[in-house]
Amino acid sequence: MANLSKEERIQYDEALKRYRDYKNTIDYAEERGIKKGFEQGIEKGLKQGMKQGKEQGMKQGLKQGHNEGLRQTALNMKTMQLPLEVIMQAGGVK
């Protein structure tokens, strides 16, 4: 660098500036792309998680509702003083 003429030094500095500008532009674009990809991934993951959670919740709710219905029916039949064998058969217990 010390051996460069004034004109060569100017050309070198300009080339170095162009390189740094280009590198900063690429780094910024990469950073922005990573951030955008991360945000999209989070959004997609949340949607998928919500969908799966809703499906599991519905299945669990239906199962609990069915079990509660059977329990309530058995209690009603017991209140009616029906034989235990009849109650078990009505509930699907053999």
N, C-alpha and C positions, 0 to 999 in steps of 0.2 A: 504494500500500500504506500509505503514511503517513497517508492520509486515511480509512482504514477505522476503523470503530468497533470496540470490543473484540469484540462479537458477530459482526460481519462478518469480523473477522480470524480468529476461531475457526472460522467456517464455511469460510473460504478455506483454512485449514490442513487442515481435515478433508477438503475436496474434493481438495486437493493430495495428501494421504496416500492417499486412495482411488485417485487416478490413478496414483500411483507404485506402489502395491501391484498394481494391475491390469497396468501395464506390465511389472513384474517377473515376474508370473505368465505373461504372454504370452511374454516373452523366454526364460524358463526352459523353457516348453513347446516353443518353437521350437528352442532349443538341444538339448533332449532328442530332439525329432523328427529333427533333422539327424543327431545321433549314432546314433540307432537306424537311420535309413535308410542311413547310411554302413556300419554294421556288417552290415546285411542285404545290402548291395551287395557287400561284401568276401566274405561267406560264399557268396553266389550265384556270384560270379566264381571263387572257389576251386573250387567244385563243378564248374562248367562247364569250368574249366581242367584239373582232374583227369580229367574225362570225356574231353576232347579229347586230353589227353596219353596216356591209357590206350589210346584208339583208335589214335592214331598209333604208339604203342609196339608194339601188337599187329601192325599192318600191317608195320612195319619188321622186327619179329621174324620174322614169317612169311616175308617176302622174304629175310631173311638165312638163315633155316633152309632155304628152298628152294635158294638159291644154294650153301649149304654142302653140301646133299645132292647137287646136281649135281657139285660139285667132287669130293666123295668118290667118287661113282660113276665119274667120269672117271679118278681116280687108281686105283681098283680095276681098271678096264678096262685101263689102261696097264700095271698090274702083271701082268695076265693076258696082256700082249703082244698085245692086239688092235690092228688097224691104226688109224691116226689117223683115217682117214675114217669108220670105224665108230664110234669114240668121239665124233667131232664130230656125226655123225648122231644118236646116242643122246642127246646133250646138247642137241639142237635147233639146232646150229650148222651152217649149210649152206655 
